[in-house]
């Protein structure tokens, strides 16, 4: 049998080792050997000068294994009993106690994790509890009956955080297995003690506040730096509100890049999240909101329109996440001269720009152009020599730089590229125009156009967009393209009244109009990625809201959940979730939805993966006693008739495969 616990050292340091005894699997002597080994370890505990020691614990029968050093190595190891064989049943309590030095925190990374999970949570079955805040008497790193565990882990490695970090110097794991024997192999991981000063916010803490900071571009203060949520990289406390105030010089812009945001898992609307990051384009919360972040994301970027920016982090949930890590940069006014072109591109696109290679960064290109919203909010761009044929071997790049909540929107007025004689619709290795946006800190192609079909409008997912034109062939008929561009803040939604309290929210009041239309962002073009828009309908006291969707194409498969990478539209009679309505996605025929009261909320949310055509709908405020001419169509029947077969497990499996490869 094999029982992995820990080694001891007379020098008061400890690292994990494996202690092995030869015994046939399933032998009746395994229980005897386990008891003998446990007794032997108790002796070794005392011989090791209390480096391994019994700690105060929830259960007096707990044995405590203490880790205080990695013996000069970068990382130490720890594991469950008998790993990699299945751990035994009836493990009442083993405590793994990790104690870091001053100015250090504990980092644990599980390289393998398999703990028997009996139900959806860890309430029954086996578990590994995580403690890192000790309340009540006891030695440093000890836990007692007053200690509250921070996390409870079970299941597979995919169900647990990739790493655990302590807020302070200590972290304790409590392992317990129930009476049911199973084939779960337990866990193995590495630990290290890292300098917590690596995660200090590079701003000035505002006295009298818990977590408010000020960042200014004055005197000797740096033009860039880093900032974090409280306790990062450990979980943030609940019931906190932190404000980060940025103040640049008069002509500066404030750029913030969220390298990592981990609040809650899932894709629930940010309006329904208790933990949220909200970014205001100015000094205070009366300024327009340009970003509202929740759930999990990486590489998200915002740029202010002026020298001030306010970021507000609110955490009220009972299950806090890891928080966020971000950088800030006070940018000087943009310089559109050719000599400064590379600097502007690298500053704005970062590593994503460099990944395109030196050909993109060449400022000597005769058709390289930049469009900045500081110069003009709209304009026109054309291919070289338009309306004459573009020359062979043409390679052009067009970069668009907005600010605040601006999105780049392109309308195509003319489009005629050389197309191969075989009439292929594939835009690979032919004359083409490709569009790129920033996704997770990298440039990602979202559209490719070729041939002679006039493309629909396109919109960026943020304030930046890049076009790349390759015209290798050409002919006297290949006149190229003519495009009008604009930097818009309304997401291409032209009806309703836009609210400045949210990045994308529109209000429709019956006092202003009893009927009208509304649509997804950028309609009739494909909606942008990473976008959430909310539509609020307010009727009179005796009115209800009736919606008729004439077009609906939202990427996804039922039930439109995050696991399938689906975008969705959601309805509610309240500001919170409404169990009456499920999520809508996929390609659907005309259908109707009606509210139960005089308020109705429609939420549209897209992720960073695939695109869809969006939706267009009519709204009408009716008296409660009135009935719409067309009968209210049952959602289940609509979904069944239009998405038949897609909801089968095979279809979902195929979609997951495509998303992952």
N, C-alpha and C positions, 0 to 999 in steps of 0.2 A: 504494500500500500504506500501511498505518498501523501504526506500531510505538509502543506506549505504554510508555515507560520512566519517565523522570523529568526534570524541569528542574533547573537548577543556579542557584546564586546566589553572587555574589562576596562577599556578606555572610555566608557560611557557613551559610545556611539553605536549605531545600529543600522544594519542593512538586511534586506530580505534574502533568505537562502532557501534551499529545498532540502528537507530531511527525508530520506527514503529508507524503507524497510522492505525486504523481499517477502512477499506473501501472495499466495494465489488469490486472484480476484474472487470476491464472494466468499472467502474462507471464513469459518466461524471464529478464527483467531483475530480477525480484523478488529472486532470490538475490544478484545483484550489488549491488542497492541495500541489501539487508540487511547484506552484508559492509561496504559503504561506510559505512552508518550506524553499524555497530558500531565501525569504526575512528574515525569522527568522535566518537563518545561517549567513546572512550578519551582523545582529545585534550581534550575538554571536562572529563573527570575531573581532569586536571592543571591546567587553567585555573581550576577551581572551588576551588582551594586545599584540595584533599583532602576537600571535603564529600562528594562521591561518590568512593569509594576502593575499591581492591581489598582485600578482607579475607582473613584466613587462613581457609581453607575446607577441607571434606572433599576437594574436587576442585580442583587447582591452576588449572583452566580456568574456575572460577566467576568471574563478574563480580558485583561487589557494589554495590548501590544503597543509599545511606544516607539515612535520614529522621531529622532531629533537630528539626524545627519545623514548625508548621502556618501560618507566616507571619501570625500574628495572627488567623487564622480559627479557628472552633470545631473543624473537622476538616480533614484533608488527604486526598488520594486516592492510590491505587496500583492498578496493573492488570497483567495478563499481556501478553506481546508481542502486538501486532496487535489487541488487543481493540477492538471487539466481533466482529471477524472471527476465524475459527479460528486458533489459534496454530500456529506451524510445528512440524514434527517435528525431532528431533535437537537439542532445546534441552538441552545437556549440564548446565548449571547456572547459574541466576541467583539471587543472594541479595538478598533485601529485608531490610535491617537497620534496625530502629527503635530509637532511643536516646532515652529520656526523661530528664528532669532529676532532681535530688535530690528525694526524697519523692514521686516519680511512678511510675506504671506505664503500660504500653502497652495500649491497647484497640483491637482490630481488629474491624470489622464488614464482612462480605462482603455487598454488595448484589446480586451475581450470582456464581454459581459453577457451572462446568461443565468438569470435568476428566475425560478419558477413563478409564473404569474397565473393565479387562479381566476381572477376576474379582471374587469377593465382597469381597476385601480389596484393598489398594493395592500388594500385593507385586509385581505385574506391571502394565505399562501406565504411565501418566503419574501424577505425584503432586506434592503440595506438602507438604513436611516443615516442622514447626514446632519451633524450638529456643528454649529460654529459660533453660537452665542451662548455662553454659560451664565445662567442666572442663579444666584444663591451661593452658599458657601462651597468650598472645595478647592483643590489645588488647580493651578493653571492647566487647562486642557482637559480637566475632568468633567464629567456630567453627573447629574443626580436626578432625583424625581422631579425637580423643578425645571429641569432643562427642556426646552422646546426644540424639537427637531425642525430643520429648515426644509429638507427635501426627503422624500421616500422613493427609493428606486427599486424597480423590478422589471422583468421582461428581458428584451434583447438590447443590444448596444444601440440600435437605431432609436430606441425609446428614451434614452437618457441624454443629458447634455454631453457635448464632446469633451468638455473639461469642467472641473469644479475648482473654484477659487475661494479661499476663506477671506472674510472681511478683515480679520485680525490675525494674530499670530498662530492660532490653533484651529484644527479641524478634527472631528471625531466621526468615524464610521461605526455603526452598530449593525452587525450581521446576525440574522436570525433565520432559521429554517424550521418549518413545522413538522408534524408527524408523518406527512405523506412523502414517501421516497419517490424520487423522479430522476430523470437523466440530465437535469440542468448541471452544467459544469462550473457555475460560479463566475468568478471574475479574476482578472489579473490586470494590474495597472502600474503606472510609474508615478513617483512623487518628486517634487522639487520645491525648493524654497527660493522665491524670487523677490527682488527688491520692490517694495510697494511704491517707492518714490518714482518708479517708471510711469506710474499712472496718476501723477499729480497734475491737476489743472493749472495751466500756465496763465492764470489771470489773477486779479486782486480780489480776495474774498471780501465781501461787503460785511462790515461788522454788524452784529445783531441779527444776522440771518443764518439759517442752517446750511444753505448751499447756493447762495446767490454770488455771482462773480461779475467783475467788470473787466473789459478788455479795451484798451485805448491805444491809438497810434499817436503817441506824443513823446517828446523827449527821447530817451534812450530805449524805450520799450520796443520789442521786436515787432516786425510787420506780420509775423506768422507764428503759429504755435499749436498746441493741442489742448483739448479739454474733454472731460469725461462726466458721466453720470455718477452720483454718489456711490462710493465703495467699488466702482469698477476696478477689475473685471469680475468681482463677486456680484451677487444679486443686490439690487438697490433696495433701500427700505421702503415700506409702504407709507401712505399718508404723508407724502412730501410734495412740495412744489419748488422747483429750482428755476431761477431766472439767470440767463447769461446775456449780459448787455455788451454790445460791441459799438464802439464809437471811433470812426476813422477821421481822417482829415477831410476838409470840405469837399474835395473832388474824388475821394476814395470810393471804392465799392468793397463790400464785405462778402467774401466767398467762404462758404462753409461746406466741407465735404464730410459726410457721415460714412466713415470707413466701415462701421459695423453698428447695426441697430438690432437688438434682440430684446423685445418687450414681451409679447406673447406669441405663441405659435398659432397658425391659422391665417385666414384671410377675411376675418370679420371687418365690417366697416369701422373706420376710425371714429365715427360719431358714437359708436356703441362701446368703445374701449375705455376702461378706467385708467389705463396707462397710455399716455400720448405725448408726443413732441409736437409743439406748434411753433412755427417760425413767422414772425411779423416783420414786415418791410418798413421798419422805422424804430423809434425810440420806445414805444409803449404798445399796449394791446389795442389801442384805438387805431393803429396802423393796419393796412390790409394784410391778411394772412396769405403767405405765399407758399406754405407747405404745412401739411399735417401728416405726421408719420406715426405708425403703430405697427404691430406685428413684427416681422423680421425682414431686413433688407441690408444690402451692402452697396457702397459706392454711390450714394445719393448726394446730389450737389444742389446748392442754392446760391444765388448771387443777388445781392441787394440792388435797388435802384439808386440808393444814395449812400451816405457815409455811416448810417446807423442801421443796426439789426438787433432784434430781440428774439431770443430763443427761450421758450418756456417748456419745462419738462414737468409733467404732472403724473404722479403715481398713486393710485388709490385702490389697486386690486389686492386681493388676498394672496395672489400667487405672483410675486414680482419676478421679472426676468433679469438678464445680465445687464441690461442698460445699453449705453452707446459709447463709442469712441469716435471722436471727430477732430478735424483740423480746421483752423481758421486762417485767413489770409486777407490782409488789407491791400487791395489791388489799386494801383494808381490809375488815372484816366487812360482809356484805351488809346493806343497809337496805331493808326491804320497804315503807316508808311511801310514800304516794302522791306526796309532794313530791319523793322521790328516785327515782321510778320511771324517768323518762327517763334519768337518769344511769346507772342500772344496766343498762338496755337498750343504751344506746350503748356502754357499757364492755364489754359482753359480745358484742354482735352487730356493733359497729363500723360500717363503711360499709354492710354488708349491711342493718343496721337502718334507716339513713338512706334507703336506696334504696326503702323501702316507702312513703315520703312522710309528710307530717305527720299524716294520719289515724291511722296506726299509733301514733304517739308521743303521741297525745292521752290524758292521764291522767284526763280527766273522763268517759271512757266508763263507763257504768254496769255493763258486763260485762267490763271489762278485768281479768284476773287473772294473778298471777305465782305460780309454785310453785317453791320453792327447797328443795333436799335438806337444807339446814341446818335447815330447820324441820320437815319430815316426809319420810320416805322413801316414803310412799304415801298415797293419798287418793282422793277422788272429785270430779269436776266435772260440772256439768250446764248445759244451755242455760238462758237466762232463763225464769223462771216454770215450769220443769219440775216436775211432769208435765203442767202445763197448756200450752196453745199459746204459743209464743214470739210476741212482738209483731211487727208488720210493720216493715220497715226496720231490722232488728237488725243490728248490726255489732260483733262481739266479737273480742278477741285474747287468747290464753292462752299465756303464755311459761313454759317449764320450764328450770331452771338446775341441772344436776348438778355434780359435781366428780370429780376423779380419773378412774378408768376407768368411772364410772357412765354408763349409757345410760338414756334415757327410754323406758319401755314403756307403751303405752296399750291397755287392753281395753275393748271396746264391749259394754255390757250392754243398751242400748236405742238405737234410731236410727230416727227417723221425721220426715223433712223433707217440706215441701210439694213435690209433683212436678207437672210440667205435664200437661195433659190429653192431649197427644199421646203420652205415655209415653216420651219421649226419654231415652236413657241418657247423653247428653252432659251433663256437669256445668257447662258454660259458660252463664252468664246465667240460672242457676236457683239456688234455695236450696242452699247447699253448705257443707261443712266441708273446709278444705284444710290440709295439713300441710307445713311447711317445715323444712329442715335446712340446716346450713352446709356448702357445697361450694365449695372454692377461694376462701374468704373472702367468699362471697356467699350470700344466702338463695336456696335453690332448692326449688321445689315438687316433692314426691315422691309425694304422694297427694292425690286429690280425691274426696270422698264426697258423694253426693246420693241422693234417693229414699228408699226404705224398707228396702233390703237391709242387714242387719247386717254392718258391715265386720269383717275379720279384724284381729288385733292388729297394731300398727305399732311400730317401734323406731327411735330416732334413730341417726345414725352417729357421734355424739359426745355430750358432756354436755348439749347444748342442743337444744331443739325448740320450734317455734312453731305454734300452730293459729290459723286465721282462720275465723270463722263469719260468713257473710252470709245473712240471712233476709229477703229483700225482700217475699215474698208472705205466707205464713202462712195458716192456716185453723184451724178448731176442732179438727181432727184432727192438726195439726202440733205434736206435743208436744216435738219436738227430740231431744235425746240425753242419755244418761247414760254416763259414761266413768270407769273407775278407772285411776289412773296409779300408777306405781312407778318409783323410781330403782334400777336393778339393776346389779350388777357381773358377773353370770354370763352375760350376753348371752342370757338366756332359755333357757339350756341347763341342764336339771335333772338330768342323769345324769353319772356319772363324778366324779372329784375334780379340782377346778380348781387349776392351778399358779399361784402368785403370781409366778413368774419371767418369765411372758409375759402380755401383755394378755388373750389368749383362748386358753387351752390346757387340755386335760382329759385325765386318765389313766384307763385302764381296765385293771385287773389281774385276771388269772384267779384269783389268791389271794383276791380279794374277791368276784368273781362270775364264773361261767363263761358267762353270757349276759346279754343286756340290749338296750337300744336307745340310739341317739344320733341327734341331729338337727342341722340347721343353726340358726344364731342366729335367735331369734324364732319358731321353728316353733310353730304352723301358719301364722303370718303371713309376709309377705314378709321376706326377710333384709335387714338394713341395708346401706347402701353403705359403701365404704371400710373393709371389715372383713376381717381374716384370722384364722381359727381353726384350731387344730391339735388332732387327736385321736390320742393315743398308746395303743397296745394292747400289753400285756406279758403273754405267756403263760409257761407253765412250759417246762422244758428240752426236753420232747418234744411240745410243743403247736404248733399253727398257729392262725391267725386267719381266720375265715370271716365275710364281711359280706354281708348280703342287703338290697338297697335296694328298698323297697316303693313309695316315692315319690321322684321325682327331676325337678326343674324348675329348672335353673341357667341363667340368661340367657347365650346365646352360640351360636356355630356352630363346627363342627369346622374346624381342629384346636384351637380354643379359645385362640387366641393374642391378644397385645395389639393387633395390627394390626386385628382385627375387634371390639375393645372387649368381649371375652368375659370373663365370670366363669368360674371353673372349680373342679373338685374333682380332687385329685391323690393318687395312692397310691404308697407306697414301702416296700420291705423294710428300708430303712436311714434314717438321719437325713438323708442326702444324697439326690440325685436317683437314681431307679431307672429305667433305660432300658426295663425290661420293661413298665411301665405308662405310657400316654399320659395326656393330660388328658381329663376327662369334662365335657361341658356339653350344653345343650339339653334338650328334653323327652324323657325316656326311660322305657320300660316297666321292669318289674321286672328286676333283673339281680343277679348275684353276683360278688364279687371275693374271692380267697383269697391269703393270704400264703405265702411259701416258707419262712418261719422263724417263730420264736416272737415276733418283733417286727413291728409294722405301724404305719405312720404315714399318717393321712389329713389332707390340707390343703385347707381351703376358703378361697377368696379372691374378694372382690368388688371392683369398681372404683367410680368415682364417677358412673357413667352410669345404665344401666337396672337394673331390679329383677327378681327372680325369686321363685318360691314356695319354693325351697330343697329340702331332702331329709329323708327319715326312713329309718333303716336299723336292722336288727337285727345284733348281733354275737354270735359264739359261738366259744369256744375249744375246738378239737378236737384229739384226738391226731393225730400226723402220719400214722398208718396209717389213720385214719378218713376216710370220705368223706361229704360232704354228700348228702342225698337228691336234691336237684335237681342236674343236671349243671352244671358250670361253663360259663356261657354265654360264648361268644367275643365279646369287645368289639366287634370289627369288624362282626359280624353284628347285634349289638344296635344299634350306631350306624347301620348301613345301613338297618335296617328302621324305625327311629324318627325318623331325621333325613334321610330320603331327600329329595333335592332341595335341602336347605339348604346342603349342602357344595358345590354348584355355584358357579362363579364369579359367576354372575348374582345369586345370593342374597347372597353376601358383598359384592358391589358395592352392592346395595340397602341393606344394613345400614350400610356405610360412609357412604353418602349420608345416611341418616337421622341418623347420629351427628354429621355435620358440618354439618347444616342445621337 
